[in-house]
Amino acid sequence: GESVGLHLPTLSVQEGDNSIINCAYSNSASDYFIWYKQESGKGPQFIIDIRSNMDKRQGQRVTVLLNKTVKHLSLQIAATQPGDSAVYFCAESDTGRRALTFGSGTRLQVQP
Amino acid sequence: SAVISQKPSRDICQRGTSLTIQCQVDSQVTMMFWYRQQPGQSLTLIATANQGSEATYESGFVIDKFPISRPNLTFSTLTVSNMSPEDSSIYLCSVEARDSYEQYFGPGTRLTVT
């Protein structure tokens, strides 16, 4: 399929290690954040979200951390697997406007 | 989550022509959005399409170039008009879940303009 993000920053990790993907956002009015995973040739897949009244939220093998003071968002993936290889995007919105503003993306490569 | 389909999945078009992309959702949703993803880039919002009202376009996108229809709560179309090679992109629709702010995306339409 078509490659997405040919010139994106790349994070390379060993299978089984934990991955941390970071994102800086710019709009201090944003109060809702989502992480997406996009595999080659596919649309973005919802991973996890967090509202601004929280600073941490956990899902299955994933954790999102939000630091509103420095406008920083991170996605932690535990025990990274080859199937986690993809491009990851953070997105922000305010719950009034609802449309998403996407970050530039990070390519995660998992080495077996 | 909603199941979203898009047609066509890909197309190669000649400059100067127009292409209409369809987005179908398996449940009724209020908020639908159209995004563009240029090669090697992130996603950029084109417009918000709500049923019963005119689409709201983002800066840099105009209705004459990207007319949108939203005839009901499960369907929308985006037309890319008078295409040029710069319009070569992936076009994606998304919907907001009925009971949350979560947004889900369709598989995208990969457009190449020659």
Interface residues (C-beta under 8 A of the other chain):
Chain A: E2 S3 V4 G5 L6 H7 L8 Y32 I34 Y36 K42 G43 P44 Q45 F46 D49 F89 A91 S93 T95 R98 A99 L100 T101 F102 G103 S104 G105
Chain B: S1 I4 M31 F33 Q37 P39 G40 Q41 S42 L43 T44 L45 T48 E58 I90 L92 S94 E96 Y101 E102 Q103 Y104 F105 G106 P107 G108 R110
